[in-house]
């Protein structure tokens, strides 16, 4: 690859990494939303259970004093073991999140070492470095705007050059100089 292609390849890989990071942030946002909803449901369920327990205690004329609860008693330990939930019983409501692969880069790394890492990353993640990178790096709107700008600037340059040539021809004619 030449330097220009190297820069474009690095930009393509960086675009892929950015896209992967954005996807991961979206997944994290979704997982957090799911956890927040689950937490709200669990809070409501726990409040309902506590209210039910208090109503049953009151209904049976049992008073509860949290300061007198003996957490080391056998009855408490038996109750605690009966309500423990194993990992197999837990139902995870969020998807497993993948880690994002990065390119290890430090100030001591040469450009050629960096480009080797870029090419390795591109190969591993199916990033096409053979096609026109600018086609992939710019959106359709950006490409159209660039094409318009180039066409306008090129047209202005041609008009200026033609205008200068026409002015030069008129000047030489008025002076009687033959071209």
C-alpha positions in Angstrom: 0.0 0.0 0.0 1.2 3.5 -0.7 0.9 6.3 2.0 -2.4 7.6 0.6 -3.9 4.1 0.7 -2.4 3.5 4.2 -4.2 6.6 5.5 -7.5 5.6 3.8 -7.2 2.0 5.2 -6.5 3.4 8.7 -9.6 5.6 8.4 -11.7 2.7 7.2 -10.6 0.6 10.2 -11.2 3.5 12.5 -14.7 4.0 11.0 -15.4 0.3 11.6 -14.2 0.6 15.2 -16.4 3.7 15.7 -19.4 1.9 14.3 -18.8 -1.1 16.5 -18.5 1.1 19.5 -21.7 2.9 18.6 -23.5 -0.5 18.2 -22.2 -1.5 21.6 -23.4 1.7 23.2 -26.8 1.1 21.8 -26.8 -2.5 23.2 -25.7 -1.1 26.6 -28.5 1.5 26.5 -31.0 -1.2 25.7 -29.7 -3.5 28.4 -29.8 -0.6 30.9 -33.4 0.2 29.9 -34.3 -3.5 30.4 -32.6 -3.5 33.8 -34.3 -0.4 34.9 -37.7 -1.8 33.9 -36.9 -5.1 35.7 -35.8 -3.2 38.8 -39.0 -1.2 38.8 -41.0 -4.4 38.5 -38.9 -6.0 41.3 -39.4 -3.0 43.5 -43.2 -3.1 43.0 -43.3 -6.8 43.6 -41.2 -6.4 46.8 -43.4 -3.6 48.0 -46.5 -5.8 47.4 -44.9 -8.7 49.3 -43.9 -6.4 52.2 -47.4 -5.0 52.3 -48.9 -8.5 52.2 -46.6 -9.6 55.0 -47.5 -6.6 57.2 -51.2 -7.2 56.6 -50.9 -10.9 57.5 -48.9 -10.1 60.7 -51.5 -7.5 61.7 -54.3 -9.9 60.8 -52.8 -12.5 63.1 -52.0 -9.9 65.9 -48.3 -10.5 65.5 -46.1 -7.5 66.1 -42.7 -7.4 64.5 -39.7 -5.7 66.1 -36.7 -5.7 63.8 -34.3 -4.9 66.6 -35.2 -8.2 68.3 -34.7 -10.4 65.3 -31.9 -12.9 65.9 -30.2 -13.5 62.6 -28.0 -16.3 64.0 -30.9 -18.6 65.0 -31.4 -21.9 63.3 -34.8 -20.9 62.1 -33.5 -17.8 60.4 -30.7 -19.8 58.8 -33.2 -22.4 57.6 -35.4 -19.6 56.2 -32.4 -17.9 54.5 -31.3 -21.2 52.8 -34.8 -21.9 51.6 -35.0 -18.6 49.8 -31.5 -18.5 48.3 -31.5 -18.7 44.5 -28.8 -20.6 42.6 -27.2 -19.1 39.5 -29.1 -21.7 37.4 -32.4 -20.4 38.7 -31.6 -16.8 37.8 -33.1 -15.7 34.5 -31.0 -13.0 33.0 -33.1 -10.5 31.2 -30.2 -8.7 29.4 -28.1 -9.9 26.5 -24.4 -10.7 27.0 -22.3 -7.9 25.7 -19.3 -8.5 23.5 -16.0 -6.8 24.1 -14.8 -4.3 21.5 -11.5 -5.2 19.9 -9.1 -2.4 19.5 -5.7 -1.8 17.9 -3.0 -1.5 20.5 -1.2 1.7 19.7 1.6 3.5 21.5 4.0 6.3 20.8 6.8 3.8 20.2 5.0 2.0 17.4 6.2 2.8 13.8 3.7 3.6 11.0 4.5 0.2 9.3 3.8 -1.6 12.6 0.5 0.3 13.0 -0.5 -0.5 9.4 0.2 -4.2 10.0 -2.2 -4.0 12.9 -4.7 -2.1 10.8 -4.5 -4.8 8.0 -4.8 -7.6 10.6 -7.9 -5.9 12.2 -9.4 -5.4 8.7 -8.9 -9.0 7.8 -10.3 -10.3 11.1 -13.4 -8.1 10.8 -14.0 -8.3 7.0 -13.2 -4.6 6.4 -12.7 -4.3 2.6 -9.5 -2.3 2.0 -9.4 -3.0 -1.7 -12.4 -0.9 -2.9 -12.4 2.9 -3.1 -12.1 3.9 0.6 -13.7 7.3 0.0 -16.8 5.6 -1.3 -17.1 3.9 2.1 -16.0 6.8 4.2 -18.4 9.4 2.9 -22.2 9.2 3.0 -24.1 9.6 -0.3 -24.9 13.2 0.6 -21.3 14.0 1.4 -20.2 12.5 -1.9 -22.8 14.5 -3.9 -21.7 17.7 -2.1 -18.0 17.1 -2.8 -18.8 16.4 -6.5 -20.8 19.6 -6.7 -18.0 21.6 -5.1 -15.3 20.1 -7.3 -17.4 20.7 -10.4 -18.1 24.3 -9.4 -14.5 25.1 -8.5 -13.3 23.4 -11.7 -15.8 25.4 -13.8 -14.7 28.7 -12.1 -11.1 27.9 -12.8 -11.8 27.1 -16.5 -13.9 30.3 -16.8 -11.1 32.4 -15.3 -8.6 30.8 -17.6 -10.8 31.3 -20.6 -11.5 34.9 -19.5 -7.8 35.5 -19.2 -7.1 34.1 -22.6 -9.9 36.2 -24.2 -8.5 39.3 -22.5 -4.9 38.4 -23.6 -6.2 37.9 -27.2 -8.0 41.3 -27.2 -4.9 43.0 -25.8 -2.6 41.5 -28.4 -5.0 42.4 -31.2 -5.3 46.0 -30.0 -1.5 46.2 -29.9 -1.3 44.7 -33.4 0.7 41.7 -32.1 0.0 38.5 -34.0 -0.1 35.2 -32.2 
